Amino acid sequence: MAMWYALGIAFFAAIGTFLFGFDTGIATTTIAHQSWIDYMQKPSNGLTGAVVAVYIAGEALGALTQTFIGDKLGRIRFMQMMCIIVTIGTVIQTASVNIGMFLAGRALAGYAVGGLVATVPIYLSEISDPRYRGLIGGISGCGISFGTMMSNWVGYACSYAPYGPVQWRLPLGIQIPWGIIMFMGLATFMPNSPRQLIRSGKLDLARSEFARIRRGLELQEMEEEFGLMKAQIEYEMERELSSYREIFKVFRHRVLVSIAVQTMTSLTGVNVIQYYQTTLYKSLGIGSHTILALAAVYGTVAFISNSLTTKYMTDQWGRRKMLIAGLAGIIVIEIYAAVMQRCFQNTDNRIGKGFAILGIYLFVVCYYGMLNSTTWLYGAEVLPIALRNKVMGIAASSHFIVNVAITEAGPSAFANIHENYYYVFVACSAFFLTIAYFYFPETKQKTLEEVAAAFGDRVVDQDEDAKRAVSVVGEAQHIESTDGIAKAV
């Protein structure tokens, strides 16, 4: 019962990451429509490139905003604010009458989804049962791949629409309701993070929310887990640091792991491969509609791989093993893709080109199956509560900044060094594989407070809890059961 409730909350929260995936992907097909180009009065290459650049800049600013005000507002209110902004941004994009208005909408939407994609994994990690946190938290990654898949299929379908604004306005307009729906859920039935409430000193509300979220626990188990969670958070709050210099000094290992795991995803080259896969398809002489269909299949394979490994591997096999296996697989696959493209891309050998395309699909299975299922969750769960917002904002910003750098370099790199650009990502992935092997600990099946021990930090034990915390046993007498659901009053 409790797991199904948490799954429902996770799927609803993943609307935030779905918006990130959809709005990121839909721009690719939007700016490719001749109807959009004509309506916007044939914008220059610089303005067309700005459609991506201002969006990613907005994402980085949104993630940094979470760093500064996320703790003050709390998870729910911060996500509500982002829902309002993303709705405004998508409306402006859909109603755009010139390129300046379109860019303003892109910037606002990017700002909002940057904040959401950095916050949703934190929120889900904090409400999850440690036994299923890989599944619950991993749904945030599935939201990204589902959004990417849907944007690809919508773009493909709308390519058959009659020439005119409907080709590009309809896909953009599909985004509008989702921010409103998510806002309504956050305002009504979505629970607050008990850990965030403890940090804010709202112990009674924290206890009530914890009982609602973890309704499947026996009373004694609930008392023990809540008491230890409270004691550990209070202990960490006593050590709360005022400057980033102190944060890096005291929690260097945990902070660097969180930032590294986000930077790592960009440096696998996933966005470069995703955005420029059409270049390879065009070299086969494939028509434009079929190219869009192949891109949609790419997104579908991404979502299916992401979903299967989230369900069957993150909690069973573990985050560390998935990260290491994913990076190792990407190294081999990118070498294979580079060799195939060198040998066949500029020839008439259609079978050889088919093997080159296979490299792209092998990459998407490995990346979305192993890394996208894990990285956003892992980056959040390795951090102590006092730093979770601050550092995740920086980590997400690093992800976006590195992404825009390597993506913008893509056309020039492919023109000058061709498929050798893949070897840049091979080298980066090999570097992060070494880092992951020696410095990334396992977090599966541990509470967020117990994760501290994996980094050599102190975890408050039960005896200390009894001395430090208000007696949970006495307060638990105020908890009653209604229809089998534990609810504190």
C-alpha positions in Angstrom: 0.0 0.0 0.0 2.7 2.4 1.0 4.8 1.7 -2.1 1.8 2.3 -4.4 1.1 5.6 -2.7 4.7 6.7 -3.1 4.6 5.5 -6.8 1.6 7.7 -7.4 3.3 10.7 -5.9 6.5 9.9 -7.9 4.6 9.7 -11.3 2.8 13.0 -10.5 6.1 14.8 -9.5 7.7 13.5 -12.7 5.5 15.9 -14.7 8.2 18.3 -13.8 10.9 16.3 -15.5 8.6 15.3 -18.3 8.3 19.1 -19.1 12.1 19.3 -19.1 12.4 16.4 -21.6 9.5 17.6 -23.8 10.4 21.3 -24.0 14.0 20.4 -24.6 13.2 18.0 -27.5 10.3 19.9 -29.2 12.6 22.8 -30.1 14.5 20.6 -32.5 11.5 19.9 -34.7 10.0 23.3 -34.2 12.9 25.3 -35.7 13.2 22.8 -38.5 9.7 23.5 -39.9 9.8 25.9 -42.9 6.5 27.3 -41.7 8.2 28.4 -38.5 11.2 29.9 -40.4 8.9 31.8 -42.7 6.6 33.0 -39.9 9.6 34.3 -37.9 10.9 36.1 -41.0 13.8 33.8 -41.7 15.9 34.4 -38.5 19.7 34.4 -38.8 21.7 31.4 -37.8 22.7 33.3 -34.6 19.0 33.8 -33.6 18.1 30.2 -34.5 21.0 29.0 -32.3 19.8 31.3 -29.6 16.6 29.2 -29.3 18.8 26.5 -27.7 21.3 28.8 -26.0 18.8 31.0 -24.1 16.9 27.9 -23.1 19.9 26.2 -21.5 21.0 29.5 -20.0 17.6 29.7 -18.4 17.9 26.1 -17.1 21.2 27.0 -15.4 19.7 30.1 -13.8 16.7 28.1 -12.6 18.9 25.5 -11.0 21.0 28.2 -9.3 17.7 29.8 -8.0 16.9 26.6 -6.3 20.3 26.8 -4.6 19.4 30.2 -3.0 15.7 30.0 -2.2 14.8 26.3 -2.4 15.3 25.7 1.3 13.4 28.9 2.3 10.4 28.1 0.2 10.4 24.3 0.7 10.1 21.6 -2.0 6.4 22.0 -2.6 6.2 25.8 -2.8 9.4 26.0 -5.0 8.0 23.5 -7.4 4.6 25.5 -7.5 6.5 28.7 -8.4 8.3 26.9 -11.2 4.9 25.5 -12.4 3.6 29.0 -12.8 6.7 30.2 -14.6 6.8 27.2 -17.0 3.1 27.8 -17.9 3.8 31.4 -18.7 6.8 30.4 -20.8 4.9 27.8 -22.8 2.0 30.1 -23.4 4.4 32.8 -24.7 6.2 30.3 -27.0 2.9 29.0 -28.4 1.5 32.6 -29.0 4.7 34.1 -30.3 4.3 36.6 -33.2 8.0 37.3 -33.6 11.4 35.7 -32.8 12.0 38.0 -29.8 8.8 36.8 -28.1 9.7 33.2 -28.9 13.1 33.6 -27.3 11.5 35.2 -24.2 9.2 32.2 -23.8 12.1 29.8 -24.3 14.1 31.6 -21.6 11.2 31.5 -19.1 10.4 27.8 -19.8 14.1 26.9 -19.5 14.4 28.8 -16.2 11.4 26.8 -14.8 12.3 23.3 -15.9 15.9 23.9 -14.7 14.5 24.5 -11.3 12.1 21.5 -11.5 14.6 19.0 -12.8 17.0 19.8 -10.0 14.2 19.7 -7.3 12.1 16.7 -8.3 14.9 14.1 -7.6 15.5 15.7 -4.2 11.9 15.6 -3.3 11.4 12.0 -4.4 14.6 10.8 -2.6 13.3 12.4 0.6 9.9 10.8 0.6 11.0 7.3 -0.5 11.3 4.1 1.5 15.0 3.2 1.3 14.1 -0.2 0.0 12.5 1.3 -3.1 14.2 4.6 -3.4 15.9 3.6 -6.6 12.5 2.9 -8.2 10.7 6.0 -6.7 13.6 8.4 -7.3 14.4 6.9 -10.7 11.0 7.9 -12.0 12.3 11.4 -12.3 14.8 10.2 -14.9 12.0 8.3 -16.7 10.0 11.5 -16.9 12.9 13.1 -18.8 13.1 10.2 -21.3 9.3 10.0 -21.6 9.2 13.8 -22.4 11.9 13.3 -25.0 10.0 10.4 -26.6 6.7 12.3 -26.7 8.3 15.4 -28.2 9.8 13.3 -31.0 6.5 11.6 -31.9 4.5 14.8 -31.7 7.1 16.5 -33.9 6.9 13.6 -36.4 3.0 13.6 -36.4 2.8 17.4 -36.9 5.2 17.2 -39.8 2.2 15.8 -41.7 0.0 18.8 -40.8 -0.8 21.3 -43.5 1.8 24.0 -44.1 1.3 26.8 -41.6 1.4 27.7 -37.9 -0.3 24.5 -36.7 2.8 22.6 -37.6 4.8 24.3 -34.8 2.2 25.9 -32.5 0.3 22.7 -31.7 3.4 20.8 -30.4 4.3 23.8 -28.2 0.7 24.2 -27.0 0.5 20.6 -25.8 2.9 21.6 -23.0 0.6 24.3 -21.5 -1.8 22.2 -19.3 0.9 20.1 -17.6 2.3 22.9 -15.4 -1.3 23.8 -14.3 -2.0 20.1 -13.5 1.2 19.7 -11.5 0.5 23.0 -9.6 -3.0 21.7 -8.6 -1.6 18.4 -7.3 1.1 20.2 -5.3 -1.6 22.5 -3.8 -3.9 19.6 -2.8 -2.6 16.0 -2.2 1.2 16.0 -2.7 2.9 15.5 0.7 5.6 17.8 2.0 9.1 16.3 2.5 9.3 15.2 6.2 13.0 15.8 6.2 12.6 19.4 4.9 9.9 20.0 7.6 12.2 18.7 10.4 14.9 21.1 9.1 12.4 23.9 9.3 11.5 23.0 12.9 7.9 21.8 12.0 8.2 18.5 13.9 4.4 17.8 14.3 3.8 18.3 10.6 6.9 16.3 9.7 5.6 13.4 11.9 2.2 13.6 10.3 3.6 13.6 6.7 6.0 10.8 7.5 3.1 8.6 8.9 1.1 9.4 5.7 4.0 8.5 3.4 5.2 5.4 5.2 1.8 4.1 6.1 2.8 0.5 5.6 5.3 0.5 8.5 4.6 -1.1 11.9 4.3 1.5 14.7 7.6 0.5 16.3 9.4 0.7 12.9 7.9 4.1 12.2 9.0 5.4 15.6 12.6 4.1 15.2 13.0 5.4 11.6 11.5 8.8 12.3 13.5 9.2 15.5 16.8 8.4 13.8 16.0 10.6 10.9 15.2 13.5 13.2 18.3 13.0 15.3 20.6 12.8 12.2 19.1 15.9 10.6 19.4 17.9 13.9 23.0 16.7 14.2 23.8 17.8 10.6 22.1 21.2 11.2 24.4 21.8 14.1 27.3 21.5 11.6 25.5 23.7 9.0 28.1 25.8 7.2 27.8 29.3 6.1 30.2 29.5 3.1 30.9 27.3 0.1 34.5 27.2 1.1 33.6 25.5 4.4 31.1 23.2 2.6 33.8 22.0 0.3 36.3 21.6 3.1 34.0 19.6 5.4 31.9 17.6 2.9 34.4 17.6 -0.1 33.8 14.0 -1.0 30.0 14.1 -1.0 29.9 17.5 -2.8 32.3 16.5 -5.6 30.5 13.2 -6.2 27.2 15.0 -6.6 28.7 17.6 -9.0 30.8 14.9 -10.9 27.8 12.7 -11.5 26.0 15.5 -13.3 29.0 16.8 -15.3 29.7 13.2 -16.3 26.3 12.8 -18.0 27.0 15.8 -20.3 30.5 14.6 -21.1 29.3 11.2 -22.4 28.2 13.2 -25.5 24.5 12.2 -25.1 23.2 15.6 -26.3 25.6 15.7 -29.2 24.6 12.3 -30.4 20.9 13.0 -29.8 20.9 16.4 -31.7 23.1 15.4 -34.6 21.9 11.9 -35.3 20.0 13.3 -38.3 23.3 14.1 -40.0 24.0 10.4 -40.2 20.4 9.6 -41.3 20.7 12.2 -44.1 23.9 10.6 -45.4 21.8 7.4 -46.2 19.5 9.4 -48.4 16.6 8.9 -46.1 13.6 11.3 -46.5 12.7 14.0 -43.9 9.6 12.2 -42.6 11.5 8.9 -42.1 14.3 10.8 -40.4 11.8 12.2 -37.9 10.4 8.7 -37.4 13.9 7.3 -36.7 14.4 10.1 -34.1 11.1 9.1 -32.5 12.2 5.5 -32.4 15.4 6.6 -30.7 13.3 8.4 -28.0 11.1 5.3 -27.6 14.1 3.0 -27.1 15.4 5.5 -24.5 12.2 5.5 -22.5 11.8 1.7 -22.6 15.4 1.1 -21.5 15.1 3.8 -18.8 11.9 2.3 -17.5 13.1 -1.3 -17.4 16.3 -0.7 -15.6 14.6 1.7 -13.1 12.1 -1.1 -12.2 14.5 -4.0 -12.2 18.0 -2.8 -11.5 18.5 0.4 -9.4 17.4 -1.1 -6.1 18.4 -4.7 -6.9 21.8 -4.2 -8.6 22.7 -0.8 -7.1 23.7 2.7 -8.3 27.4 2.2 -8.2 27.4 -0.9 -10.4 25.0 0.7 -12.9 27.2 3.8 -13.2 30.3 1.8 -13.7 28.7 -0.6 -16.2 27.1 2.3 -18.1 30.3 4.3 -18.5 32.2 1.2 -19.5 29.5 0.3 -22.1 29.5 3.9 -23.5 33.3 3.8 -24.0 33.0 0.6 -26.1 29.9 1.7 -28.0 31.4 5.1 -28.9 34.6 3.6 -30.2 32.4 1.2 -32.3 30.3 4.1 -33.6 33.3 6.1 -34.5 34.9 3.2 -36.4 31.6 2.4 -38.3 31.1 6.0 -39.3 34.7 6.3 -40.5 34.4 3.2 -42.6 30.9 3.6 -44.1 29.3 7.1 -43.7 30.7 8.4 -47.0 30.3 5.2 -49.0 27.5 3.6 -50.9 27.5 0.6 -48.5 24.0 0.7 -47.1 24.6 -2.4 -44.9 27.6 -0.7 -43.4 25.7 2.5 -42.8 23.1 0.4 -41.0 25.8 -0.9 -38.6 26.7 2.8 -38.1 23.1 3.6 -37.1 23.2 0.6 -34.8 25.9 2.3 -32.8 23.5 5.2 -32.1 20.8 2.8 -30.8 23.3 0.8 -28.7 24.3 4.1 -27.1 20.8 5.1 -26.2 20.1 1.8 -24.6 23.3 2.0 -22.5 23.0 5.7 -21.6 19.3 5.8 -20.7 19.3 2.3 -19.3 22.3 2.6 -17.0 23.0 6.3 -16.4 19.7 8.2 -16.8 18.0 5.8 -14.4 20.6 6.6 -11.7 22.4 9.9 -12.0 19.8 12.5 -10.9 18.8 10.4 -7.9 22.3 9.5 -6.9 23.4 13.2 -7.1 20.7 14.0 -4.5 20.9 11.1 -2.1 24.6 11.4 -1.5 24.2 14.9 0.1 23.2 15.8 3.7 19.9 17.6 4.1 21.6 20.9 4.9 23.4 20.9 1.5 21.0 19.1 -0.7 19.4 22.1 -2.3 22.6 24.2 -2.4 24.8 21.6 -4.1 22.2 20.0 -6.4 21.6 23.5 -7.8 25.3 23.8 -8.6 25.5 20.3 -9.9 22.5 20.8 -12.2 24.0 24.1 -13.4 27.3 22.4 -14.3 25.3 19.8 -16.2 23.6 22.5 -18.3 26.7 24.7 -18.8 28.8 21.8 -20.0 26.0 20.6 -22.2 25.6 23.9 -24.1 29.4 24.1 -24.6 29.8 20.7 -26.2 26.5 20.9 -28.1 27.4 24.3 -29.6 30.8 22.9 -30.6 29.2 20.0 -32.3 28.8 21.4 -35.9 32.3 22.7 -36.0 33.8 19.6 -34.4 32.0 17.3 -36.9 33.1 19.5 -39.8 36.7 19.5 -38.8 37.5 16.3 -36.9 34.4 14.3 -38.1 33.7 11.1 -36.1 36.9 11.7 -34.1 34.7 14.0 -31.9 33.4 10.7 -30.3 36.9 10.1 -28.9 36.7 13.2 -26.9 33.7 11.6 -25.1 35.5 8.3 -24.9 38.3 10.0 -23.0 35.9 11.9 -20.7 33.9 8.7 -20.0 37.1 6.8 -19.2 38.2 9.5 -16.8 34.8 9.4 -15.0 34.8 5.6 -15.0 38.1 5.7 -13.0 36.6 8.3 -10.6 33.4 6.3 -10.1 35.3 3.1 -9.5 37.4 4.5 -6.7 35.2 7.3 -5.2 31.5 6.5 -5.8 30.1 4.5 -2.8 26.9 2.4 -3.0 23.7 3.9 -1.6 21.1 1.2 -2.3 18.9 0.1 0.6 20.2 2.8 2.9 18.2 5.6 4.4 19.4 9.0 3.4 20.8 9.5 6.9 22.7 6.1 6.7 24.3 7.2 3.4 26.6 9.5 5.5 28.4 6.4 6.8 29.4 5.4 3.2 31.4 8.6 3.1 33.0 8.2 6.5 30.7 10.7 8.1 29.1 10.1 11.5 25.7 8.7 11.8 23.8 9.3 15.1 22.9 5.9 16.7 19.9 4.9 18.7 21.4 5.7 22.1 22.2 9.2 21.0 18.8 9.5 19.6 17.2 8.8 22.9 19.2 11.5 24.5 18.9 14.1 21.8 15.4 13.7 20.4 12.1 14.2 22.1 10.7 10.7 23.0 9.1 9.4 19.9 7.4 6.6 21.8 5.5 9.1 24.0 4.5 11.1 21.0 3.5 8.1 19.0 0.7 7.5 21.4 -1.1 10.3 19.6 -1.0 8.4 16.3 -4.1 6.5 15.4 -5.1 4.4 12.5 -7.9 5.3 10.1 -8.9 2.8 7.4 -5.6 1.1 7.8 -3.7 4.4 7.1 -1.5 5.7 9.9 -2.2 9.3 10.4 -0.8 11.5 13.2 -3.2 13.9 14.9 
